[in-house]
Amino acid sequence: PASANSASTRLIAQKRIVKPLMTDESHRHELLQSAATVFRAAIDAADRSKWGACFEHFPRGSCGAVCELLGRYLEEKYGMEPLYVCGSKYEPEHWTHAWLLCDEFIVDIAADQFDQTPVIVTAESEWHNTWKIDDEPRSVITPNRGVWPQYPVFAWMAIKKALALASRHPQHCLIGQSVPAGSQAAPGALNLWGNCNVVASFFYPSSSAG
């Protein structure tokens, strides 16, 4: 069967390709995996009660908004140019799903609503290839591009704040590791659960937790 890589190839052939940040594929994958994992972790840990209806049952029904926010983050933080991709299928009900295409990589942080891995960063995904792409992939919405009256401003601000906090305290931000013994998670700790190999945890040692 065809893979998502073939879908990506079709997009590239149609001149819908983004500029690669780095020439080494493994480095691009590592950066995207790290950024997507921490971004998803920030959403998981947050109080989403003020984020609007699209986050009410996160991740279900949140993939479009999540793509806009993650895409904006990748663009502003790393100078990438991710594309917003939306697909649909009937199994037997009509479902829609959105993800990002960043260079040759599919980036999806809301696929667990369909019992997939919470964070997917891959050049090949048979599961994504089962979706029929509805519209031409486009750039994500930013303050200078596109209009979205219900833009999830509270979500964007909360996620940015959490990521900035983790950036200022890198000694307390572990990726791919467990929280050390004798430490306890701080309120709002960034934890990513589910079927993902990478876990991001923002914690404070118990001796300094307030």
N, C-alpha and C positions, 0 to 999 in steps of 0.2 A: 504493500500500500504506500501511497505517497506520504511524505512526512511534511511537517510544518516548514522544513527547510525549503521544500519545493514551493510552498506558498510564499516564503520570503523571496525566493529566486524570482517568482513571477512579479512580485512588487518591484524588485530591483530592475527587472527587465522593463518595467513600465516607468522607470525613472522616479520611483518613490523611495529613494534611498537617503539615509541620513549620513552626515559626516562622522567618520570614526574619530573618537577622542584619542585613541592610541592605536598603533599599527599592530601590536601583538594581540592576537585573539584571546589568549589565556588571560592577559592583563585586563582586557575589556570585560571579559566574563567575570573575573574576580571583583572588579570594581562595581559592576552592576549587581552582582549577587549580594555584596556587602551593603550597598546603598538601598537596595530593595528590601533586604531583610530588616535593617534597622528602621526603615520607614514603616514597614508593616508592624514592627514591634511597637513603635510609637502609637500607632492607631489602636492596637490591641489593648495597650495600657491606659488609654485616655478615657476620660469621662466624656462620652459622646452625646450626652443628653441635649446639648445646645447646638449640635452640628446639623440639624435639619433631618427631614424625613428620609433622605437617601442613605443615612447612616443608622437608621432606627433598628434595622435587623442585620447589621454588618456581620459577615461580608455579603449576605444575600441582598441583591438589589443595589449594591454599592459600587460595582465594578467601574461604572462610567465615571463617577465622581473621583474614585480612587486613582484612576488612570490620569485624569486631569491634574490632580495634585502631585502624584509621583512624577509625571512628565514635566511639570513645572519645576519641581525640585531638581531633577536631573539636568534640565536646561540651565537653571540659574546657578546651581552649585558646580556642575562639571562641564558646562558648555556643550552638552549634547543636544541633539535635535530629534527627540523621540516622536514617533508617529502614533496617533490614536487609531486603533483598529477595532471595528465592531463587527461581530458575526452573529448569525442566527442558526437555529436548527429546530426540528420538530421531532420530539421523542416521547410521546406523540404530541405533547403540548408545544406551543411556540415558546422558545427560550431565546434570549439574547445575552451576549456576553462581550465584554470589552477588555482589551489588553494593549500593551505598548509594543511597538517594533522599534528597537534601538540598534541601528546598524543591522547586523544579521541576527540579532538576538530577540527572541520573544521574552517580554518581561510581564509577568502576571502575578499580582499579589492578592487576588480575590478568587482564585480558582477553587478554594476549599468549599465554597458554597455548592460546588458540584462534586464534592468528595475527592478533589485532587489535592496536590501539595499546596500549602498556603503561599509559598514563594516559589515561583518558577522562573528561572532564567536559563534559557536554552536556545540553541540554534535549530533544534529538531524536536518536534512534539506532535506525535500522531493525534493526540487528543485535540489540540488546537486546529489541526487540519480537518477535523470533522465538522467545524463550523463554516458556514458559507459567509464569506465577507460581503456585507451588505452595501457599504458605500466606500468610496475611495478614501484610504487612510489620509488623515489630516494632521496638521500640527495641533498641539494641545493649546487650550485657552490660557492666556496670560493677561495681565492688566493692559498690555499694549496690543493684544491680538485676540480678536474674538469677543463675543458678547454672551454673557450668561447671567441673567438677572438674579438667579438663585445661587450664585457662586458660593460654595461653602467656606466663607471667610473665617468663621470660628474654627473650623477644622484645620485650615491652612495655618492659622496663627498658633494653634495649640501644638501641631506637629512641629512647626519650625522652632517653637520654644523648647520642646523636648529634645530635638536634635542639637540645638545650640547648647543646651545644658550638658548633654553627653559629650559634645565636642570640647567644652571647657574643662571637663573632668575625664580625660581619656583613661586615666588610671582606674576609673570605676566603670568603664564601659568595656565589657568583654564580648567578643564575637567568636562563636564556636567553642566556648568554654562553659564550664559550670560555675555557679557562684561558690566561692571558696567556703570551706567549713568555718564556722564562727562568724559568718556574715549573715545579714538579713536583708531582705528586699525592702527598699524604701517605698513610701507611698507613691503610687504611680510608677512602680518599677517597670522597665521595658522588658517584657517577656514574650517570646514567640513560642506558642505551643503548636502541636499538630505534627504532621508528617514531614517536617522539614529537618534537614540535617544540620542547619545552622541556627543557633539560638543566640539572640542578643539580649543581654540583661544589663540594666543600669541599676547599680546597687551602691549602698553605703555600708562600710564595715559597721558592725553592731556597736562598736565603741564610739562611733561618731554620729550615729543615727539620732536625729532629734525627735 
